[in-house]
Amino acid sequence: MTEREEKLLNKLERLSEEHRMLQQTLTDAIQPHMRDLLAQERRADQIVQAVKKGHAKSPGYMPRVEEGYWPTLRKLVAEAVYSIYNEHHRPTRDRREVVPLILDRVEEMRRTGQWPQGWRTPGKDSIVRRLNETADVRHYPGGETATVCIQAGCYLPNPRRFEEPTASEIQGLAKNWIKVNYP
């Protein structure tokens, strides 16, 4: 390689790096604005649909929080379901059953410095929504959820995450729970 080719190659590498940095800067700057524009577009579409049909489904709302907040909360909720199963060998009786467990765990994590300072304590509704999400494949890229919902408000650990005989035990418990409550 000649000296001239080497200089051109170095210059091209610098330009490529500058281009990548500019792209990242633009992406970081534009993303919040694009999110707002998409939300406004959804609201406008909803108004149009409401006028046409006479009703409309209310849009979903996901508060903006620091990255990692929702997955961490979802993980804590799944751990609470596992805890109830391990301690009582039954599913959760009610979605609200996990709320005090989560609030206690968050407070413990805050005391030990494991809960980031900028993160707020989750509310009851946020915890219940995350509980629903633990049984929703959209929140698990591999398609294997942390929990399974066996009836409204009743959750068990996902048996696919266990080896035998525990997996069969959880499946049997789910079947019996449904038979007892829905004869």
C-alpha positions in Angstrom: 0.0 0.0 0.0 1.4 3.4 -0.9 1.6 6.3 1.4 -1.1 8.2 -0.4 -3.5 5.2 -0.2 -2.7 4.8 3.5 -3.6 8.5 4.1 -6.8 8.2 2.1 -7.7 5.1 4.1 -7.1 6.9 7.4 -9.1 9.9 6.3 -11.9 7.5 5.2 -11.9 5.8 8.6 -12.0 9.2 10.4 -14.9 10.3 8.2 -16.7 7.0 8.8 -16.3 7.4 12.6 -17.5 11.1 12.4 -20.5 9.9 10.4 -21.4 7.2 12.9 -21.1 9.8 15.8 -23.3 12.3 13.9 -25.9 9.6 13.3 -26.0 8.6 17.0 -26.3 12.2 18.0 -29.2 12.8 15.6 -30.9 9.6 16.7 -30.6 10.6 20.4 -31.9 14.1 19.7 -34.7 13.0 17.4 -36.1 10.0 19.2 -38.0 11.9 22.0 -39.5 14.2 19.3 -40.5 11.2 17.1 -42.2 9.5 20.1 -44.2 12.6 20.8 -45.2 12.9 17.1 -46.3 9.3 17.0 -48.3 9.8 20.2 -50.0 12.9 18.7 -50.7 10.9 15.5 -52.4 8.1 17.5 -54.5 10.6 19.4 -55.6 12.3 16.2 -56.4 8.9 14.7 -58.4 8.0 17.8 -60.4 11.3 17.5 -61.2 10.5 13.9 -62.3 7.0 14.8 -64.4 8.3 17.7 -66.2 10.7 15.4 -66.8 8.0 12.7 -67.9 5.2 15.1 -69.2 7.2 18.0 -66.8 5.6 20.5 -63.0 4.8 20.8 -60.8 2.7 22.9 -58.7 4.9 25.2 -55.0 4.8 24.4 -52.5 3.0 26.5 -50.3 5.0 28.7 -46.7 4.1 29.8 -45.1 6.7 31.9 -41.5 7.6 31.0 -39.0 6.2 33.4 -35.4 5.4 33.4 -34.2 2.5 31.3 -34.4 -0.8 33.1 -37.1 0.3 35.5 -40.0 -1.7 33.9 -37.9 -4.9 33.4 -36.6 -4.7 36.9 -40.1 -4.3 38.3 -41.4 -7.1 36.1 -38.6 -9.4 37.5 -39.5 -8.5 41.1 -43.1 -9.3 40.4 -42.2 -12.7 38.9 -40.1 -13.3 42.0 -43.1 -12.5 44.2 -45.2 -15.1 42.3 -42.4 -17.7 42.7 -42.2 -16.8 46.4 -45.9 -17.3 47.0 -45.7 -20.7 45.2 -42.6 -21.8 47.1 -44.0 -20.7 50.5 -47.6 -21.8 50.1 -47.7 -24.2 47.2 -50.5 -22.4 45.5 -51.0 -19.7 42.9 -51.6 -16.0 43.8 -55.1 -15.6 45.0 -55.5 -12.1 43.8 -53.4 -9.7 41.8 -53.2 -7.4 44.9 -51.5 -10.1 46.9 -48.2 -9.4 45.3 -48.3 -5.6 45.9 -47.2 -5.6 49.6 -44.4 -8.1 48.7 -43.1 -5.8 46.0 -43.3 -2.7 48.1 -41.4 -4.5 50.9 -38.8 -5.7 48.5 -38.3 -2.3 46.9 -37.9 -0.7 50.4 -35.3 -3.4 51.3 -33.5 -2.8 48.0 -33.5 1.0 48.7 -32.0 0.5 52.1 -29.2 -1.7 50.8 -28.5 0.6 47.8 -29.7 -1.9 45.2 -32.7 0.3 44.1 -31.3 3.3 42.0 -31.9 6.6 43.7 -33.7 8.2 40.8 -36.3 5.4 40.6 -39.6 6.0 42.4 -41.5 3.5 44.4 -44.0 1.8 42.1 -47.7 2.2 42.7 -50.2 -0.6 43.0 -51.5 -0.2 39.5 -47.9 -0.3 38.1 -47.3 -3.5 40.0 -50.5 -5.1 38.8 -49.7 -4.2 35.2 -46.3 -5.7 35.5 -47.9 -8.9 36.9 -50.0 -9.1 33.8 -46.9 -8.6 31.7 -45.1 -11.5 33.4 -47.5 -13.8 31.6 -47.4 -11.9 28.3 -45.0 -13.2 25.6 -44.6 -9.8 24.2 -42.3 -9.0 27.1 -40.1 -12.1 26.7 -38.1 -12.2 23.5 -37.6 -16.0 23.8 -41.3 -16.6 24.1 -41.1 -18.2 27.5 -43.0 -16.1 30.1 -42.0 -16.0 33.7 -45.5 -16.9 34.9 -48.7 -18.3 33.7 -52.1 -17.0 34.4 -54.5 -19.8 35.3 -57.5 -17.6 35.9 -58.1 -13.9 36.5 -55.7 -12.7 39.2 -54.2 -16.2 39.8 -50.6 -16.7 38.6 -48.1 -19.5 38.9 -44.5 -19.9 37.9 -44.2 -21.0 34.3 -43.8 -24.8 34.5 -41.6 -24.7 31.4 -38.9 -23.1 33.5 -38.6 -26.1 35.8 -37.4 -29.6 35.5 -39.3 -32.7 36.5 -40.9 -33.4 38.9 -41.6 -29.7 39.7 -42.9 -28.9 36.3 -45.5 -31.6 36.6 -46.4 -30.5 40.1 -47.1 -27.0 38.9 -49.1 -28.2 35.9 -51.2 -30.5 38.2 -51.7 -27.6 40.6 -53.0 -25.4 37.8 -55.4 -28.1 36.5 -56.7 -28.8 40.0 -57.1 -25.1 40.8 -59.2 -24.6 37.7 -61.3 -27.7 38.4 -62.0 -26.6 42.0 -62.8 -23.0 41.1 -64.6 -23.7 37.8 -66.3 -27.1 38.2 
